[in-house]
Amino acid sequence: TMIMDQAVAGHPVEITRRGRESAVIISKTSYEAYKKAEYDVAYYKISVSKENSEA
């Protein structure tokens, strides 16, 4: 639960396997913000590409 508490508090928790980075646990809020930013970038790239093809 300590890992979950840290993630929910806004602190990403890195999980390693055999000393190698394997995963990061983040809060649902952080994940949703990441996905929104990812979507916004994709939308921007599509709109810029469309504008350039119309020019």
N, CA, C and O atoms as a Tinker XYZ file with bonds, in Angstrom:
   220  protein
     1  N      0.817000   -1.208000    0.000000    73     2
     2  CA     0.000000    0.000000    0.000000    64     1     3
     3  C      0.854000    1.263000    0.000000    63     2     4     5
     4  O      0.397000    2.323000   -0.427000    81     3
     5  N      2.082000    1.155000    0.474000    73     3     6
     6  CA     2.952000    2.325000    0.478000    64     5     7
     7  C      3.216000    2.796000   -0.951000    63     6     8     9
     8  O      3.273000    3.998000   -1.211000    81     7
     9  N      3.375000    1.859000   -1.866000    73     7    10
    10  CA     3.596000    2.211000   -3.272000    64     9    11
    11  C      2.387000    2.959000   -3.807000    63    10    12    13
    12  O      2.529000    3.987000   -4.469000    81    11
    13  N      1.200000    2.445000   -3.521000    73    11    14
    14  CA    -0.027000    3.103000   -3.981000    64    13    15
    15  C     -0.165000    4.489000   -3.359000    63    14    16    17
    16  O     -0.549000    5.441000   -4.040000    81    15
    17  N      0.142000    4.606000   -2.081000    73    15    18
    18  CA     0.055000    5.904000   -1.406000    64    17    19
    19  C      0.965000    6.925000   -2.072000    63    18    20    21
    20  O      0.570000    8.072000   -2.279000    81    19
    21  N      2.180000    6.511000   -2.407000    73    19    22
    22  CA     3.119000    7.422000   -3.062000    64    21    23
    23  C      2.604000    7.834000   -4.436000    63    22    24    25
    24  O      2.667000    9.010000   -4.796000    81    23
    25  N      2.097000    6.881000   -5.199000    73    23    26
    26  CA     1.587000    7.180000   -6.540000    64    25    27
    27  C      0.393000    8.120000   -6.467000    63    26    28    29
    28  O      0.322000    9.088000   -7.224000    81    27
    29  N     -0.540000    7.850000   -5.572000    73    27    30
    30  CA    -1.726000    8.695000   -5.427000    64    29    31
    31  C     -1.336000   10.099000   -4.975000    63    30    32    33
    32  O     -2.016000   11.067000   -5.313000    81    31
    33  N     -0.255000   10.217000   -4.218000    73    31    34
    34  CA     0.212000   11.523000   -3.758000    64    33    35
    35  C      0.934000   12.296000   -4.860000    63    34    36    37
    36  O      1.385000   13.420000   -4.641000    81    35
    37  N      1.044000   11.691000   -6.048000    73    35    38
    38  CA     1.659000   12.389000   -7.173000    64    37    39
    39  C      3.123000   12.079000   -7.393000    63    38    40    41
    40  O      3.802000   12.761000   -8.161000    81    39
    41  N      3.614000   11.040000   -6.715000    73    39    42
    42  CA     5.016000   10.655000   -6.859000    64    41    43
    43  C      5.111000    9.359000   -7.659000    63    42    44    45
    44  O      4.722000    8.305000   -7.156000    81    43
    45  N      5.618000    9.407000   -8.893000    73    43    46
    46  CA     5.759000    8.172000   -9.667000    64    45    47
    47  C      6.680000    7.191000   -8.938000    63    46    48    49
    48  O      7.684000    7.589000   -8.348000    81    47
    49  N      6.330000    5.929000   -8.987000    73    47    50
    50  CA     7.122000    4.889000   -8.334000    64    49    51
    51  C      7.694000    3.976000   -9.414000    63    50    52    53
    52  O      6.945000    3.356000  -10.168000    81    51
    53  N      9.022000    3.896000   -9.487000    73    51    54
    54  CA     9.674000    3.028000  -10.467000    64    53    55
    55  C      9.812000    1.624000   -9.891000    63    54    56    57
    56  O     10.244000    1.432000   -8.755000    81    55
    57  N      9.435000    0.662000  -10.702000    73    55    58
    58  CA     9.542000   -0.742000  -10.313000    64    57    59
    59  C     10.653000   -1.360000  -11.157000    63    58    60    61
    60  O     10.699000   -1.170000  -12.373000    81    59
    61  N     11.537000   -2.091000  -10.512000    73    59    62
    62  CA    12.626000   -2.726000  -11.252000    64    61    63
    63  C     12.520000   -4.239000  -11.128000    63    62    64    65
    64  O     11.937000   -4.770000  -10.183000    81    63
    65  N     13.096000   -4.905000  -12.104000    73    63    66
    66  CA    13.179000   -6.366000  -12.081000    64    65    67
    67  C     14.624000   -6.719000  -12.369000    63    66    68    69
    68  O     15.154000   -6.405000  -13.436000    81    67
    69  N     15.249000   -7.368000  -11.416000    73    67    70
    70  CA    16.660000   -7.743000  -11.542000    64    69    71
    71  C     17.545000   -6.533000  -11.832000    63    70    72    73
    72  O     18.492000   -6.611000  -12.615000    81    71
    73  N     17.221000   -5.419000  -11.188000    73    71    74
    74  CA    18.027000   -4.215000  -11.325000    64    73    75
    75  C     17.781000   -3.402000  -12.583000    63    74    76    77
    76  O     18.443000   -2.388000  -12.803000    81    75
    77  N     16.842000   -3.831000  -13.409000    73    75    78
    78  CA    16.551000   -3.101000  -14.644000    64    77    79
    79  C     15.174000   -2.455000  -14.528000    63    78    80    81
    80  O     14.248000   -3.033000  -13.959000    81    79
    81  N     15.055000   -1.246000  -15.078000    73    79    82
    82  CA    13.765000   -0.565000  -15.052000    64    81    83
    83  C     12.733000   -1.412000  -15.775000    63    82    84    85
    84  O     12.989000   -1.929000  -16.862000    81    83
    85  N     11.565000   -1.550000  -15.160000    73    83    86
    86  CA    10.547000   -2.402000  -15.735000    64    85    87
    87  C      9.215000   -1.680000  -15.909000    63    86    88    89
    88  O      8.546000   -1.845000  -16.929000    81    87
    89  N      8.827000   -0.877000  -14.910000    73    87    90
    90  CA     7.531000   -0.206000  -14.966000    64    89    91
    91  C      7.536000    1.014000  -14.053000    63    90    92    93
    92  O      8.403000    1.173000  -13.195000    81    91
    93  N      6.541000    1.867000  -14.266000    73    91    94
    94  CA     6.336000    3.026000  -13.402000    64    93    95
    95  C      4.874000    3.034000  -12.994000    63    94    96    97
    96  O      3.988000    2.891000  -13.837000    81    95
    97  N      4.623000    3.198000  -11.720000    73    95    98
    98  CA     3.258000    3.294000  -11.221000    64    97    99
    99  C      2.973000    4.767000  -10.965000    63    98   100   101
   100  O      3.711000    5.447000  -10.252000    81    99
   101  N      1.876000    5.248000  -11.568000    73    99   102
   102  CA     1.451000    6.631000  -11.374000    64   101   103
   103  C     -0.022000    6.636000  -10.982000    63   102   104   105
   104  O     -0.721000    5.635000  -11.145000    81   103
   105  N     -0.480000    7.756000  -10.472000    73   103   106
   106  CA    -1.884000    7.862000  -10.085000    64   105   107
   107  C     -2.774000    7.877000  -11.321000    63   106   108   109
   108  O     -2.312000    8.161000  -12.427000    81   107
   109  N     -4.034000    7.575000  -11.130000    73   107   110
   110  CA    -5.000000    7.612000  -12.227000    64   109   111
   111  C     -5.096000    9.024000  -12.779000    63   110   112   113
   112  O     -5.215000    9.205000  -13.991000    81   111
   113  N     -5.045000   10.025000  -11.914000    73   111   114
   114  CA    -5.094000   11.416000  -12.359000    64   113   115
   115  C     -3.909000   11.736000  -13.262000    63   114   116   117
   116  O     -4.073000   12.377000  -14.299000    81   115
   117  N     -2.715000   11.292000  -12.871000    73   115   118
   118  CA    -1.527000   11.522000  -13.696000    64   117   119
   119  C     -1.637000   10.786000  -15.024000    63   118   120   121
   120  O     -1.255000   11.316000  -16.067000    81   119
   121  N     -2.156000    9.575000  -14.984000    73   119   122
   122  CA    -2.321000    8.794000  -16.211000    64   121   123
   123  C     -3.308000    9.478000  -17.158000    63   122   124   125
   124  O     -3.059000    9.565000  -18.360000    81   123
   125  N     -4.419000    9.960000  -16.618000    73   123   126
   126  CA    -5.407000   10.642000  -17.455000    64   125   127
   127  C     -4.825000   11.913000  -18.066000    63   126   128   129
   128  O     -5.102000   12.220000  -19.225000    81   127
   129  N     -4.024000   12.653000  -17.306000    73   127   130
   130  CA    -3.376000   13.858000  -17.835000    64   129   131
   131  C     -2.398000   13.487000  -18.947000    63   130   132   133
   132  O     -2.312000   14.182000  -19.960000    81   131
   133  N     -1.667000   12.400000  -18.759000    73   131   134
   134  CA    -0.735000   11.918000  -19.784000    64   133   135
   135  C     -1.480000   11.546000  -21.059000    63   134   136   137
   136  O     -1.072000   11.931000  -22.155000    81   135
   137  N     -2.571000   10.798000  -20.920000    73   135   138
   138  CA    -3.342000   10.382000  -22.093000    64   137   139
   139  C     -3.943000   11.585000  -22.812000    63   138   140   141
   140  O     -3.994000   11.605000  -24.042000    81   139
   141  N     -4.401000   12.597000  -22.055000    73   139   142
   142  CA    -4.953000   13.798000  -22.673000    64   141   143
   143  C     -3.866000   14.535000  -23.444000    63   142   144   145
   144  O     -4.096000   14.988000  -24.565000    81   143
   145  N     -2.690000   14.655000  -22.850000    73   143   146
   146  CA    -1.576000   15.324000  -23.534000    64   145   147
   147  C     -1.190000   14.554000  -24.786000    63   146   148   149
   148  O     -0.911000   15.158000  -25.822000    81   147
   149  N     -1.171000   13.238000  -24.706000    73   147   150
   150  CA    -0.855000   12.398000  -25.857000    64   149   151
   151  C     -1.887000   12.622000  -26.966000    63   150   152   153
   152  O     -1.525000   12.744000  -28.136000    81   151
   153  N     -3.161000   12.676000  -26.603000    73   151   154
   154  CA    -4.238000   12.922000  -27.569000    64   153   155
   155  C     -4.094000   14.315000  -28.173000    63   154   156   157
   156  O     -4.233000   14.485000  -29.384000    81   155
   157  N     -3.814000   15.314000  -27.330000    73   155   158
   158  CA    -3.672000   16.687000  -27.819000    64   157   159
   159  C     -2.539000   16.798000  -28.836000    63   158   160   161
   160  O     -2.682000   17.492000  -29.843000    81   159
   161  N     -1.426000   16.130000  -28.588000    73   159   162
   162  CA    -0.293000   16.152000  -29.522000    64   161   163
   163  C     -0.694000   15.487000  -30.835000    63   162   164   165
   164  O     -0.396000   16.004000  -31.911000    81   163
   165  N     -1.362000   14.353000  -30.749000    73   163   166
   166  CA    -1.795000   13.650000  -31.963000    64   165   167
   167  C     -2.761000   14.520000  -32.757000    63   166   168   169
   168  O     -2.652000   14.605000  -33.980000    81   167
   169  N     -3.702000   15.165000  -32.080000    73   167   170
   170  CA    -4.672000   16.034000  -32.750000    64   169   171
   171  C     -3.954000   17.205000  -33.413000    63   170   172   173
   172  O     -4.272000   17.572000  -34.544000    81   171
   173  N     -2.990000   17.788000  -32.714000    73   171   174
   174  CA    -2.228000   18.913000  -33.263000    64   173   175
   175  C     -1.486000   18.485000  -34.531000    63   174   176   177
   176  O     -1.504000   19.196000  -35.536000    81   175
   177  N     -0.839000   17.328000  -34.478000    73   175   178
   178  CA    -0.092000   16.846000  -35.647000    64   177   179
   179  C     -1.021000   16.626000  -36.836000    63   178   180   181
   180  O     -0.667000   16.954000  -37.968000    81   179
   181  N     -2.200000   16.075000  -36.589000    73   179   182
   182  CA    -3.162000   15.852000  -37.671000    64   181   183
   183  C     -3.630000   17.178000  -38.245000    63   182   184   185
   184  O     -3.710000   17.329000  -39.464000    81   183
   185  N     -3.943000   18.147000  -37.379000    73   183   186
   186  CA    -4.449000   19.434000  -37.867000    64   185   187
   187  C     -3.368000   20.205000  -38.622000    63   186   188   189
   188  O     -3.671000   20.860000  -39.619000    81   187
   189  N     -2.122000   20.142000  -38.172000    73   187   190
   190  CA    -1.029000   20.819000  -38.873000    64   189   191
   191  C     -0.791000   20.147000  -40.221000    63   190   192   193
   192  O     -0.583000   20.823000  -41.229000    81   191
   193  N     -0.821000   18.832000  -40.237000    73   191   194
   194  CA    -0.635000   18.095000  -41.483000    64   193   195
   195  C     -1.739000   18.438000  -42.481000    63   194   196   197
   196  O     -1.477000   18.607000  -43.672000    81   195
   197  N     -2.955000   18.536000  -41.996000    73   195   198
   198  CA    -4.093000   18.872000  -42.856000    64   197   199
   199  C     -3.943000   20.287000  -43.407000    63   198   200   201
   200  O     -4.193000   20.526000  -44.589000    81   199
   201  N     -3.532000   21.234000  -42.543000    73   199   202
   202  CA    -3.335000   22.622000  -42.986000    64   201   203
   203  C     -2.248000   22.694000  -44.053000    63   202   204   205
   204  O     -2.393000   23.413000  -45.042000    81   203
   205  N     -1.161000   21.952000  -43.855000    73   203   206
   206  CA    -0.055000   21.967000  -44.819000    64   205   207
   207  C     -0.464000   21.353000  -46.153000    63   206   208   209
   208  O     -0.009000   21.803000  -47.205000    81   207
   209  N     -1.310000   20.340000  -46.123000    73   207   210
   210  CA    -1.728000   19.707000  -47.373000    64   209   211
   211  C     -2.732000   20.568000  -48.134000    63   210   212   213
   212  O     -2.873000   20.428000  -49.349000    81   211
   213  N     -3.429000   21.455000  -47.428000    73   211   214
   214  CA    -4.390000   22.347000  -48.077000    64   213   215
   215  C     -3.722000   23.590000  -48.637000    63   214   216   217
   216  O     -4.312000   24.292000  -49.459000    81   215
   217  N     -2.506000   23.869000  -48.206000    73   215   218
   218  CA    -1.804000   25.091000  -48.632000    64   217   219
   219  C     -1.185000   24.950000  -49.998000    63   218   220
   220  O     -0.562000   25.889000  -50.493000    81   219
